[in-house]
Amino acid sequence: VVLVTSGPTREALDPIRFLTNASSGRMGFALAQRARMLGARVIVVSGPTTLKPSAGVRVEFVTTGLEMFKRVMALRVKADVVIGAAAVSDWRFENRSPLKLKRGPGRLRLTMLPNPDIIKAVATGRPPGRRQIVVGFALETHEQLAHARKKLVAKGLDAIVVNGPAALTDKRSQAVILRRDGSTRALPETSKAALAAAIFREVETLW
């Protein structure tokens, strides 16, 4: 079983407005398609997207980071491979207004709370006695490799895929794959489908 997270999350401020990002979900769905081509049973937990899944891929749609966290933690137990490709919001609003917030003369001050780190929770809570590969993604604007290496160690991942902001909306990606053993594989700019294939080649060697 391959479990993939995909797409953005939305954190509501009021019934009209929400915090989100530009993730299209293409990377997660490309990973799901590749896993299905390799013969795996595939489950995608996806945030809001207009993409359609490949035949044979089970998709469970969620909206918020907390919803994604709960679904992933419920599904992870039977997964052999978990890949966190979703662009989950790091923050959520402490209070969601039931009514539209009206503009006033003064400042609007908002308090935000951290969302759970989904892929870290999966990696550090692997079922005892079960072999499970956990791969994360790191979208970084600067010092990409240094920040990604810290995340790789702190989250307890087997590998992490590093890319930049352009990967959110572009149909192509340029990425670097870092592994727990310290090895690094830089990939040229390529399609999301080709990147997904490269990621699964790494997963095969990790297995």
Secondary structure, DSSP 8 states (H G I E B T S, - for coil): -EEEEESB--EESSSS-EE-----SHHHHHHHHHHHHTT--EEEEE-S-S----TTEEEEE--SHHHHHHHHHHHGGG-SEEEE--B--SEEES---SS-----SS-----EEE---HHHHHHHT--TT---EEEEEEE-SSSHHHHHHHHHHHHT-SEEEEE-GGGGT-SEE--EEEETTS-EEE--SEEHHHHHHHHHHHHHHH-
